[in-house]
């Protein structure tokens, strides 16, 4: 930035050198009829032009470097923030808002930084031209000193109007982008329920509103653009007219008149930079506010007010591998030294350490809310051991407690890279996890096996294949506490039975909680809890609850002719 400012200043000030050289060539060479002097001054003019070209190239390259470097740094900063707040992001900012910040807003703020070099140079050049003109005519210098601030006073109100209009426009743009993303994500569902036309009409209406706001912004911007071109031209005309009158009266020479014209014409460049820079600064400031709004987002404050425990983040992708909340300024309490029970006062559920627990919920939303609380994705009174979970160090919570949803995000990369959630995980361990998730056939069906590239969200795989890959990834993370939300909802009964048996074997001796209503999964659990109306109403084995709890039986009995799953008896 300093280098760009120095080069910009040298370039701007250098623009005023040529008018002086031209005036000397007119007075000392042309009017005096001195050809050697004229030749020398012309050579000096050519040399000054070459020097200015070289300075302009260096200034432009430096400012381009500043802009691209700023974009890269800003993008990295936003990416780290998005990763830090993790699953909370979807509840605190719309997807369209984040997309706009990561796209155009970063570009606008980086563009503003490129104004620093020519901006500093414009101020210095303004002062230099005023001093030089003072040596020719104090009256002309006074016109310049007063005229440039007057230009700012004329354009200032337009810039303030642009600031307000641009802010409103960007808010509406982010909301419309979010709506577009929602429509595209749920297009099949909308088509299935006949709602596609309804949402298309709503989107078109919002688009027309955004267009109207765009016209409003464009109207103000057009006046600013017109003023940027017209006002410096009028300013130049006024100064040249005054200079010409002074030449006629003999107050200044013809060469000095040429110099005055050159100085003022040169001054148009820094004045234009200042006006255009002010315009871009307004846009950059609006964009910077939006970036700062994202950067100041914090996950649910664990030290804040209570009562957020029922909020759900159902459908939040990437929770199986992304970070979530952060602790407040209070000193966090140490996490339990060894495996400990998790207790949720809202439902009354206790997840015993080292055991496989299952929860069958009448309302799927209650199950997801329970997973949110136990995984510390919302503020709650859940305890881990004998202390509140919210007071534990977040990094340790994320390392030891994993919530794995069946719709968590799959990033692009080879299948091996997708599954390798821990450093040093070898193919043998990956193969074991794939077997536990009954996903060996997924690898066998891919042309290059584990080396097959997988696109974002793994659209090349079927729904059941993606679900088993996610399950294998969760098992490979080897958390102390694994919370599985409907891990087999997209697979057939035979595959589900294999997964139920193998999960128990793979997680032997470690704490596992399964949130599902499948009797094949419930039958393999050490303890099953029935969650109804937000409370645990009964606990026991699957067979016990099936025989003594009619509501539980109605929930899990998919076919009245089917027999309940046999309890686990230690077979492999």
C-alpha positions in Angstrom: 0.0 0.0 0.0 2.9 2.4 0.8 4.6 1.5 -2.4 1.4 2.1 -4.3 0.9 5.5 -2.6 4.5 6.6 -3.4 4.2 5.5 -7.1 0.7 7.1 -7.3 2.0 10.3 -5.9 5.0 10.4 -8.2 2.7 9.7 -11.2 0.1 12.3 -10.3 2.7 15.0 -9.6 4.6 14.0 -12.8 1.5 14.9 -14.8 2.1 18.5 -13.9 5.7 18.5 -15.1 4.7 18.4 -18.8 2.6 21.6 -18.8 5.6 23.4 -17.4 7.9 21.9 -20.1 5.4 22.9 -22.8 5.2 26.4 -21.5 9.0 26.7 -21.5 9.1 25.3 -25.1 6.5 28.0 -26.2 8.1 30.9 -24.4 11.8 30.1 -24.7 11.8 28.2 -28.0 8.8 28.9 -30.2 8.1 32.6 -29.5 11.8 33.4 -29.2 12.6 31.5 -32.5 15.4 29.5 -30.7 15.4 26.1 -32.4 18.0 24.5 -30.1 16.1 25.5 -27.0 12.8 24.3 -28.6 14.5 20.9 -29.5 15.8 20.5 -25.9 12.4 21.3 -24.4 10.6 18.9 -26.8 13.2 16.2 -25.9 12.4 16.8 -22.2 8.7 16.5 -22.9 9.2 13.1 -24.6 11.4 11.9 -21.7 8.8 13.0 -19.2 6.2 11.1 -21.1 8.3 7.9 -21.0 8.9 8.4 -17.3 5.2 8.9 -16.6 4.4 5.7 -18.6 6.9 3.7 -16.5 5.5 5.1 -13.3 2.0 4.3 -14.5 2.9 0.7 -15.2 4.5 0.3 -11.8 1.5 1.9 -10.0 -1.0 -0.2 -11.9 0.9 -3.4 -11.2 1.2 -2.5 -7.5 -2.5 -1.7 -7.1 -3.5 -4.9 -8.9 -1.3 -6.9 -6.5 -3.0 -5.1 -3.6 -6.5 -5.8 -4.9 -5.8 -9.5 -5.6 -4.0 -10.0 -2.4 -6.9 -8.3 -0.5 -9.4 -10.6 -2.2 -7.5 -13.7 -1.3 -7.0 -12.6 2.3 -10.6 -11.6 2.7 -11.9 -14.9 1.2 -9.7 -16.9 3.5 -10.9 -14.8 6.5 -14.6 -15.4 5.5 -13.9 -19.1 5.0 -12.3 -19.5 8.4 -15.3 -17.7 10.0 -17.8 -19.9 8.2 -15.9 -22.9 9.4 -15.7 -21.6 12.9 -19.4 -21.0 13.4 -20.3 -24.1 11.5 -23.8 -25.4 11.9 -25.0 -22.2 13.6 -24.5 -20.3 10.3 -27.7 -21.6 8.7 -29.7 -20.2 11.7 -28.0 -16.8 11.7 -27.5 -15.9 8.0 -29.2 -16.9 4.8 -27.3 -18.9 2.2 -27.8 -16.0 -0.3 -26.3 -13.6 2.1 -23.2 -15.7 2.5 -22.9 -16.3 -1.2 -23.1 -12.5 -1.9 -20.5 -11.8 0.8 -18.1 -14.4 -0.7 -18.6 -13.1 -4.2 -19.3 -9.4 -5.0 -18.8 -7.9 -1.5 -15.2 -9.1 -1.3 -14.5 -7.7 -4.8 -15.9 -4.3 -3.9 -13.9 -4.0 -0.7 -10.7 -5.1 -2.5 -11.4 -2.6 -5.2 -11.5 0.2 -2.7 -8.0 -0.5 -1.6 -6.7 0.2 -5.1 -7.8 3.8 -4.6 -5.2 4.4 -2.0 -2.3 4.9 -4.4 -4.0 7.3 -6.8 -6.0 8.8 -3.9 -2.9 9.9 -2.0 -1.4 11.1 -5.2 -4.5 13.1 -6.1 -4.3 15.0 -2.8 -0.6 15.8 -3.2 -1.0 16.7 -6.9 -3.8 19.1 -6.0 -1.5 20.8 -3.5 1.4 20.9 -6.0 -0.7 22.4 -8.8 -2.1 25.0 -6.4 1.4 26.1 -5.4 2.6 26.2 -9.0 -0.4 28.3 -10.1 0.2 30.6 -7.2 3.6 31.4 -8.7 1.8 32.4 -11.9 -1.3 34.0 -10.6 -2.7 34.1 -7.0 -6.2 34.6 -8.5 -6.0 31.4 -10.5 -4.6 29.5 -7.6 -7.4 30.7 -5.4 -9.9 29.5 -8.0 -8.4 26.0 -7.9 -8.2 26.0 -4.1 -11.9 26.9 -3.8 -13.2 25.1 -6.8 -12.1 21.5 -5.9 -13.8 21.6 -2.5 -16.9 23.0 -4.1 -17.0 20.0 -6.4 -17.0 17.8 -3.3 -19.9 19.8 -1.8 -22.0 19.3 -5.0 -21.4 15.5 -5.2 -21.5 14.8 -1.4 -25.3 14.7 -1.1 -25.5 12.3 -4.1 -23.0 10.0 -2.4 -25.1 9.9 0.8 -28.2 9.0 -1.2 -26.2 6.3 -3.0 -25.1 4.9 0.4 -28.7 4.4 1.5 -30.0 3.1 -1.8 -27.1 0.7 -2.1 -27.6 -0.7 1.4 -31.3 -1.4 0.7 -30.5 -2.9 -2.7 -27.9 -5.3 -1.3 -30.2 -6.5 1.5 -32.9 -7.3 -1.1 -30.4 -9.0 -3.3 -29.2 -11.3 -0.5 -32.8 -12.2 0.4 -33.6 -13.0 -3.3 -30.4 -15.1 -3.7 -31.4 -17.1 -0.6 -34.9 -17.6 -2.0 -33.4 -18.8 -5.3 -31.2 -21.3 -3.5 -34.1 -22.6 -1.5 -36.2 -23.1 -4.7 -33.4 -24.9 -6.5 -32.6 -27.1 -3.5 -36.3 -28.1 -3.2 -37.3 -28.1 -6.8 -38.2 -31.8 -6.9 -40.3 -31.5 -3.8 -42.0 -28.4 -5.1 -42.8 -30.1 -8.4 -44.2 -33.1 -6.5 -46.6 -31.1 -4.4 -47.5 -28.7 -7.2 -45.9 -25.7 -5.6 -43.4 -24.9 -8.4 -45.6 -22.3 -10.1 -46.4 -20.6 -6.8 -42.8 -20.2 -5.8 -41.9 -19.1 -9.4 -44.5 -16.3 -9.2 -43.2 -15.3 -5.8 -39.7 -15.2 -7.0 -40.7 -13.2 -10.1 -42.5 -10.7 -7.8 -39.4 -10.3 -5.6 -37.2 -10.0 -8.7 -39.4 -7.1 -9.9 -39.0 -5.4 -6.5 -35.2 -5.9 -6.7 -35.2 -4.5 -10.2 -37.0 -1.4 -8.9 -34.4 -0.9 -6.2 -31.7 -1.4 -8.9 -33.2 1.4 -10.9 -33.1 3.6 -7.9 -29.5 2.8 -7.3 -28.8 3.3 -11.0 -30.5 6.7 -11.0 -28.3 8.0 -8.2 -25.2 6.4 -9.7 -25.9 7.9 -13.1 -26.0 11.4 -11.6 -22.7 10.8 -9.8 -21.2 9.5 -13.1 -22.5 12.5 -14.9 -21.1 14.9 -12.3 -17.8 13.1 -12.3 -17.4 14.0 -16.0 -19.2 17.3 -16.2 -18.0 19.2 -13.1 -14.3 18.8 -13.8 -15.0 19.9 -17.4 -16.9 23.0 -16.3 -14.1 23.7 -13.7 -11.5 23.5 -16.5 -13.5 25.8 -18.8 -13.9 28.4 -16.0 -10.2 28.5 -15.2 -9.2 28.6 -18.8 -11.6 31.5 -19.5 -10.2 33.4 -16.6 -6.6 32.6 -17.7 -7.4 33.7 -21.3 -8.7 37.1 -20.0 -5.6 37.6 -18.0 -3.4 36.8 -21.1 -5.3 39.4 -23.1 -4.6 42.0 -20.4 -1.0 41.0 -20.3 -1.0 39.7 -16.7 0.4 36.3 -17.8 2.2 35.3 -21.0 1.0 32.9 -23.7 3.3 30.2 -22.5 1.9 30.7 -19.0 -1.6 30.4 -20.4 -0.7 27.1 -22.0 0.8 26.0 -18.6 -2.4 27.1 -16.8 -4.5 25.0 -19.2 -2.1 22.1 -18.8 -2.1 22.3 -15.0 -5.9 22.5 -14.8 -6.3 19.7 -17.4 -3.9 17.7 -15.3 -5.9 18.5 -12.2 -8.9 16.9 -13.8 -7.2 13.5 -13.4 -6.9 13.7 -9.6 -10.3 15.3 -9.3 -11.8 12.5 -11.3 -10.0 9.9 -9.1 -11.3 11.6 -6.0 -14.9 11.6 -7.3 -14.8 8.1 -8.7 -13.0 7.0 -5.5 -15.8 8.4 -3.4 -18.3 6.5 -5.5 -16.5 3.3 -5.1 -15.8 3.9 -1.4 -19.6 4.1 -0.8 -20.1 0.8 -2.5 -17.1 -0.7 -0.7 -18.4 0.5 2.7 -21.8 -1.1 2.1 -20.0 -4.3 1.1 -17.7 -4.0 4.1 -20.6 -3.7 6.5 -22.1 -7.0 5.1 -18.7 -8.7 5.5 -18.3 -7.4 9.0 -21.9 -8.6 9.9 -20.8 -12.1 8.9 -17.4 -11.9 10.7 -19.1 -10.7 13.9 -21.5 -13.6 13.9 -20.8 -15.9 16.9 -22.4 -19.2 17.6 -25.0 -19.4 20.3 -23.5 -17.8 23.3 -23.1 -20.6 25.9 -22.9 -17.9 28.6 -25.9 -16.0 27.4 -29.6 -16.3 28.4 -31.1 -19.7 28.7 -34.1 -21.0 26.9 -32.8 -21.8 23.4 -32.8 -25.4 24.0 -35.7 -26.3 21.8 -34.3 -24.7 18.7 -33.5 -27.1 16.0 -31.0 -27.1 13.2 -32.6 -29.9 11.2 -31.2 -30.2 7.8 -27.9 -28.4 8.6 -25.3 -29.9 6.3 -21.8 -30.7 7.4 -22.4 -31.0 11.1 -20.7 -34.4 11.2 -17.4 -32.7 10.4 -17.9 -28.9 11.0 -17.4 -26.8 14.1 -20.2 -25.2 16.0 -20.6 -23.0 18.9 -17.8 -21.2 20.8 -17.6 -20.6 24.5 -17.9 -17.2 26.0 -15.2 -15.3 27.9 -15.7 -17.4 31.0 -13.0 -19.9 31.7 -14.2 -23.3 30.5 -14.3 -26.2 32.9 -12.1 -29.2 32.0 -13.9 -32.0 30.1 -14.3 -35.3 31.9 -11.1 -37.2 32.0 -12.9 -40.4 30.9 -16.2 -41.4 29.3 -19.1 -39.9 31.2 -22.9 -39.9 31.0 -24.8 -37.3 29.1 -28.1 -36.1 30.6 -30.7 -33.9 29.0 -33.1 -32.3 31.6 -35.6 -31.3 28.9 -36.5 -34.9 28.0 -35.1 -36.6 31.0 -32.9 -38.8 28.9 -29.6 -40.2 30.2 -27.1 -41.6 27.7 -24.9 -44.0 29.7 -21.2 -44.1 28.9 -20.0 -47.2 27.0 -23.5 -48.3 26.0 -25.6 -48.4 22.9 -28.7 -46.3 23.5 -31.6 -45.8 21.1 -34.4 -43.2 21.2 -37.6 -43.7 19.3 -39.4 -40.3 19.0 -43.0 -39.8 18.0 -42.0 -36.5 16.4 -38.8 -36.4 14.4 -38.4 -32.7 15.2 -38.0 -33.7 18.9 -35.3 -36.2 18.0 -33.3 -33.6 16.0 -33.7 -31.1 18.8 -32.4 -33.7 21.3 -29.4 -34.2 19.1 -28.8 -30.5 18.9 -28.7 -30.2 22.7 -26.5 -33.3 23.3 -24.1 -32.1 20.6 -24.1 -28.5 22.0 -25.4 -26.9 18.9 -27.9 -24.9 20.9 -27.8 -23.4 24.4 -29.2 -26.0 26.9 -28.8 -27.4 30.4 -27.4 -30.7 29.2 -24.8 -32.1 31.6 -21.7 -34.1 30.7 -20.6 -36.0 33.8 -21.5 -33.8 36.7 -21.0 -30.4 35.0 -22.9 -28.5 32.3 -21.9 -29.4 28.8 -22.0 -25.7 27.8 -19.1 -24.9 30.1 -16.7 -27.4 28.6 -14.0 -26.4 26.0 -15.7 -26.4 22.6 -12.7 -28.0 20.8 -12.8 -30.9 23.2 -16.6 -31.3 22.9 -16.3 -31.4 19.1 -13.5 -33.9 19.2 -15.3 -36.2 21.6 -19.0 -35.8 20.8 -20.1 -36.2 17.2 -23.6 -35.6 15.8 -23.8 -37.5 12.4 -26.9 -36.6 10.4 -27.9 -38.6 7.4 -27.9 -35.4 5.3 -24.5 -34.0 6.4 -22.5 -32.5 3.6 -20.0 -34.5 1.5 -17.2 -32.4 0.1 -15.5 -32.9 -3.3 -12.5 -35.2 -3.5 -11.6 -38.8 -3.9 -13.7 -41.2 -1.8 -10.6 -41.9 0.3 -10.2 -38.2 1.0 -13.9 -38.0 1.9 -13.6 -40.8 4.4 -10.2 -40.0 5.9 -11.4 -37.8 8.7 -8.4 -38.5 10.9 -4.8 -38.1 9.9 -3.0 -41.3 9.3 -6.1 -43.4 8.6 -5.1 -46.3 6.4 -7.0 -48.2 3.8 -7.4 -51.2 6.2 -9.2 -49.0 8.7 -11.3 -47.4 5.9 -12.3 -50.9 4.7 -13.4 -51.9 8.2 -15.6 -48.8 8.5 -17.1 -49.4 5.1 -17.9 -52.9 6.1 -19.5 -51.7 9.3 -21.6 -49.3 7.2 -22.4 -52.1 4.7 -20.9 -49.9 2.0 -18.4 -52.3 0.4 -20.5 -52.5 -2.7 -20.3 -48.7 -3.0 -16.5 -48.9 -3.5 -16.8 -52.0 -5.7 -19.2 -50.2 -8.0 -16.9 -47.2 -8.5 -14.4 -47.4 -11.5 -11.3 -46.5 -9.4 -12.5 -47.7 -6.0 -11.3 -45.4 -3.2 -9.4 -43.3 -5.7 -12.6 -42.4 -7.6 -13.3 -38.6 -7.6 -16.5 -37.7 -5.8 -18.2 -34.4 -6.6 -19.6 -32.0 -4.0 -22.6 -33.6 -2.2 -21.7 -36.9 -4.0 -24.5 -36.5 -6.5 -23.0 -39.4 -8.5 -24.1 -41.8 -5.7 -27.6 -42.9 -4.9 -29.3 -41.7 -1.7 -28.6 -45.0 0.1 -25.0 -45.0 -1.0 -24.5 -41.5 0.2 -26.0 -42.4 3.6 -23.7 -45.3 4.1 -20.7 -43.3 3.1 -21.7 -40.7 5.7 -22.1 -43.4 8.3 -18.6 -44.9 7.4 -17.1 -41.4 7.7 -18.7 -40.9 11.2 -17.3 -44.3 12.4 -13.9 -43.4 11.1 -13.9 -40.3 13.2 -13.9 -42.6 16.2 -15.6 -40.1 18.6 -16.0 -41.0 22.3 -19.8 -40.2 21.9 -21.4 -40.9 18.5 -25.0 -39.6 18.0 -26.5 -41.1 14.8 -29.7 -39.4 13.4 -31.7 -41.9 11.3 -28.5 -43.6 9.9 -30.5 -46.2 7.8 -33.5 -44.3 6.6 -32.5 -44.7 2.9 -31.5 -48.4 2.8 -33.4 -51.6 2.4 -34.3 -53.9 5.3 -31.6 -56.5 4.6 -28.9 -53.8 4.5 -30.3 -52.1 7.6 -30.1 -55.4 9.5 -26.5 -55.8 8.6 -25.7 -52.2 9.6 -27.5 -52.6 12.9 -25.4 -55.6 13.9 -22.1 -54.2 12.7 -22.6 -50.8 14.3 -22.9 -52.5 17.7 -19.7 -54.5 17.0 -17.8 -51.4 15.7 -18.8 -49.3 18.6 -18.4 -51.9 21.4 -17.4 -50.3 24.7 -18.0 -46.7 23.4 -21.0 -44.4 23.9 -23.4 -44.5 21.0 -26.9 -42.9 20.7 -29.1 -43.9 17.8 -32.2 -41.7 17.0 -34.5 -43.9 14.9 -37.8 -45.8 14.9 -36.5 -48.8 13.0 -37.1 -52.1 15.0 -34.0 -53.5 13.4 -31.9 -50.8 15.0 -33.9 -50.6 18.2 -33.5 -54.3 18.7 -29.7 -54.1 18.9 -29.7 -51.4 21.5 -28.8 -52.0 25.2 -31.5 -49.5 26.2 -34.3 -48.0 24.3 -36.2 -44.8 25.3 -39.5 -43.7 24.0 -39.7 -40.0 23.4 -43.3 -38.7 23.2 -44.4 -35.0 23.5 -40.9 -33.9 24.2 -40.4 -36.3 27.2 -39.0 -39.7 27.8 -42.1 -41.7 28.8 -40.6 -45.2 29.1 -37.3 -47.0 28.9 -36.2 -50.6 28.6 -35.2 -53.1 26.0 -37.0 -53.1 22.6 -38.9 -56.3 23.4 -40.0 -54.9 26.8 -41.3 -51.7 25.4 -42.9 -53.5 22.5 -45.0 -55.6 24.8 -45.9 -53.1 27.6 -46.1 -49.7 25.7 -48.8 -49.6 23.1 -47.8 -46.2 21.8 -44.2 -47.5 21.3 -45.6 -50.6 19.6 -47.7 -48.5 17.2 -44.7 -46.3 16.5 -42.2 -49.1 15.5 -44.5 -51.7 14.2 -44.4 -51.0 10.5 -46.6 -54.0 9.6 -49.0 -55.6 12.0 -48.0 -59.0 10.7 -44.3 -58.5 11.4 -42.8 -59.8 14.5 -40.5 -57.6 16.6 -36.8 -57.9 16.1 -35.0 -60.4 18.2 -32.8 -58.9 21.0 -29.1 -59.0 20.5 -27.6 -62.2 21.9 -23.9 -61.8 21.2 -23.8 -63.3 17.7 -21.4 -61.6 15.3 
